[in-house]
Amino acid sequence: MSGEASKRSLIFAFAIVAVAMFFVGYLASALASSNISQVGAKTVTKTSSNISQVGAKTVTKTVVETAGLNPRLNVAGSTTVTPIVEEAARRFSKLYSGFKISVAAIGSGPGIKAVGSGEVDIGMASRDLKEKEVEQWPDLKPFRIAMDSIAIVVHPSNPVNGLTLEQVAKIFAGEITNWKEVGGPDKPIHVITREKGSGTRDCFEHAVMKPFGKEISAKAMVQQGNPKVRAAVANDPLSIGYVSLGFVDETIKPLKIDGVEPKIENVLKGTYPIKRNLYVITKGDPDPAELMFIGYLLSSEGQKIVEELGYIPLYSVS
């Protein structure tokens, strides 16, 4: 077999394994979301794991080293999705030598624009695609990799432990401006929100503000990214903000909403009112390298990362 023919054969083998990884992982998530038995889903994901750890690793190394390929993926978008993809990229690159995956947290809107315009290989979004985005880039392909919720958070020293959803809407609309109006001290409320184009802000507006016909006040302090909102709230005893559930830690205090704590089990039961999907997005059908990485995100290993980081996996991995 000639060198060129051999190279083509290796690339073809690489593509076959990539497709297998993707569809096995995708089938597992589909099985779980369709309420098919967890045993079946676990069997499928176990198969995905075996493929990824045996066949894919061997073929990938051969293709990369022998055929001279060096897969590089540039990923950018949602600050909410970034921790999942960063950790997955780290583990994936260790499993499959030759892959180089860079991840940038730039927000959902910019991430969708970047993948739509071909600036990056994969975009990340913590919201659904908007109609105008689909019209502008009709070949975008979103893949759901996890679920998430949003916690309304205050400084740990704040005596307020809970609010109604309507009180939250009024606070962010600038109609409630003093903590004493909701059972706190006679001090002004410092409202912190996300920038326009943020998937977290979009979810917050749809779940909290729009049901009461309200909009976020122009006087609210704007912070870009979940980490900056968390830091701002952690450093201001009079502040209130909102972050992805995966960003809640001991430096901030999540509030009960209508008496319900923002916990994964409450989100899944439907008693906590804020829930959303998290996506990675390709422009057109994914190429073999993109397929392998998305397949990994959907596999049991990828879903364990989702769970470990405090997000909601698409199916049980415990």
Stockholm file with secondary structure:
# STOCKHOLM 1.0

chainA/1-318         MSGEASKRSLIFAFAIVAVAMFFVGYLASALASSNISQVGAKTVTKTSSNISQVGAKTVTKTVVETAGLNPRLNVAGSTTVTPIVEEAARRFSKLYSGFKISVAAIGSGPGIKAVGSGEVDIGMASRDLKEKEVEQWPDLKPFRIAMDSIAIVVHPSNPVNGLTLEQVAKIFAGEITNWKEVGGPDKPIHVITREKGSGTRDCFEHAVMKPFGKEISAKAMVQQGNPKVRAAVANDPLSIGYVSLGFVDETIKPLKIDGVEPKIENVLKGTYPIKRNLYVITKGDPDPAELMFIGYLLSSEGQKIVEELGYIPLYSVS
#=GR chainA/1-318 SS CCHHHHHHHHHHHHHHHHHHHHHHHHHHHHHHHTTCCHHHHHHHHHHHHHIIIIIHHHHHHHHHHHSCCCCEEEEEECTTTHHHHHHHHHHHHHHSTTCEEEEEECCHHHHHHHHHTTSSSEEEESSCCCHHHHHHCTTEEEEEEEEECEEEEECTTCCCCEECHHHHHHHHTTSCCBGGGGTSCSSBCEEEEECTTCHHHHHHIIIIIGGGTCCCCTTSEEESSHHHHHHHHHTCTTEEEEEEGGGCCTTSEECEETTBCCCHHHHHHTCSSCCEEEEEEEESSCCHHHHHHHHHHHSHHHHHHHHHTTSBCSSCCC
#=GC SS_cons         CCHHHHHHHHHHHHHHHHHHHHHHHHHHHHHHHTTCCHHHHHHHHHHHHHIIIIIHHHHHHHHHHHSCCCCEEEEEECTTTHHHHHHHHHHHHHHSTTCEEEEEECCHHHHHHHHHTTSSSEEEESSCCCHHHHHHCTTEEEEEEEEECEEEEECTTCCCCEECHHHHHHHHTTSCCBGGGGTSCSSBCEEEEECTTCHHHHHHIIIIIGGGTCCCCTTSEEESSHHHHHHHHHTCTTEEEEEEGGGCCTTSEECEETTBCCCHHHHHHTCSSCCEEEEEEEESSCCHHHHHHHHHHHSHHHHHHHHHTTSBCSSCCC
//
